[in-house]
Amino acid sequence: MTAITGLAGLRPASTDAARRVTVPPYDVIKPGSKLEAALQGNPDSLWHVTLGAQPLPALERMQAAALVEDAEPCFYVYEQTWGKGQSRLGMFAAVAVTPYAQGQVIRHEKVFDDKVQGRLALTRATGLTLEPVFLLTRSAITAVMRQVAAGEQPLYAFTSDFAGQSELHGIANRFWRVPSSSPRGQELTRLVAQHPLYIADGHHRYHAALLGGQSHCMAYVVEQAGIQAYNRVVNGVRRFADIAGQLALEKVPAFATPPKHAFALYHRGQAYVLKARQVPADVVGRLDCSILERELYPLLGLEHSMIKDAKRFDYYPEQDLQRMQEVVDKGDYDLAIALSPVSIEELIAVADAGMGNPEIVMPEKSTFFAPKILSGIMLYRHRAR
């Protein structure tokens, strides 16, 4: 049984406050970027707490200027709308933190201690969970959330403005409050308890909650989610031009998302498609990011230990193909590589296999869930076990 309960904590006092406070998640804000500069210039931005040099004074200032205490445990239904009528409906909840071996919250990624310790230090300093873990459920919760959205006025309704510097720019947000003791709150509790939850995004946040002894973590729970490919630009130890003759490249007119088990490459104004030579049967080895690491990286002189080296790698969601071409054309990186997105079925297959063997995990930078969840729309006062 996967136990959830309502959240209590701090939230923006109004729609205007929500627009000022909310930011993209800390791990997609690149240091020194135009996005970071814009967030830093807003004194009410949660950036000052999640990434700023003085998180506690920033939090105190935000509490005085833009936040209210919401002490009644509630679920919060959250709708995001973007593009040509695309939307996603999920809910914020407090999810019981349990060891992975219990099979209530199931992971698919490896975690890194430096990231975990950074989140752990911030939650201990503030006494708050500042950003949610993104969880997938097989439970039919969407119908109940639609009833809430159709029948009640939202707490907030606003469009995010990040000056075009984030994939969350221009997304319309609506947010409803559902007391966990209400009939709909009880129904959501019952439904979620029927199935385990899969971590889609936020493995380091969940692991920090586990190591920090929290009884519950703040989570965004959704029945359906879209996965984008997590593409990359690279500087190999050996240049692409020097190894291209060893590859079965097909020239194509445009750099675009490729089919499964193929890779789109872009170098010096020319796009190519490179098909995988071998696709093994095992759930990790058959992933395109695994194939890429076996078949192309060695030719470029790249090793797994380099994937976090910004001189060698940078990463972009699927919608940023044009931006990837621009950084290659500028000479910042030698080669752009686009992959086919991982499917939900592939993710769950790896996660389920990992239940029997914790060494079975997806390679880093395998998935990009889009859109991300705005940070700052709810701050959770977590408790210790």
Buried (B, 14 or more C-beta within 10 A) or exposed (E): EBBBBBBBBBBBBEBEBBBBBBBBBBBBBEEEEEBBEBBBEEEBBBBBBBBBEEBEEBBEBBBEEBBEEBEEBBBBBBBBBBEEEEEBBBBBBBBBBEEBEEEBBBBBBEBBEEBBEBBBEBBEEBBBBBBBBBBBBBBEBBEBBEBBBEEEEBBBBBEBEBEEBBBBBBBEBBBBBBBBEBEBBEBBBEBBEEBBBBBBBBBBBBBBBBBBEBBBBBBBBBBEBEBBBBBBBBBBEEBBEEBBEEBEBEEBEEBEBBEBBBBBBBBEEEBBBBBBEEBEEEBBEBBBBBBBBEBBBEBBBBEEEBBEEEEBBBBBBBBBBEBBBEBBBEEEBBBBBBBBBBEBEBBBBBBBBBBEEEEBBBBBBBBBBBBBBBBBBBBBBBEEE
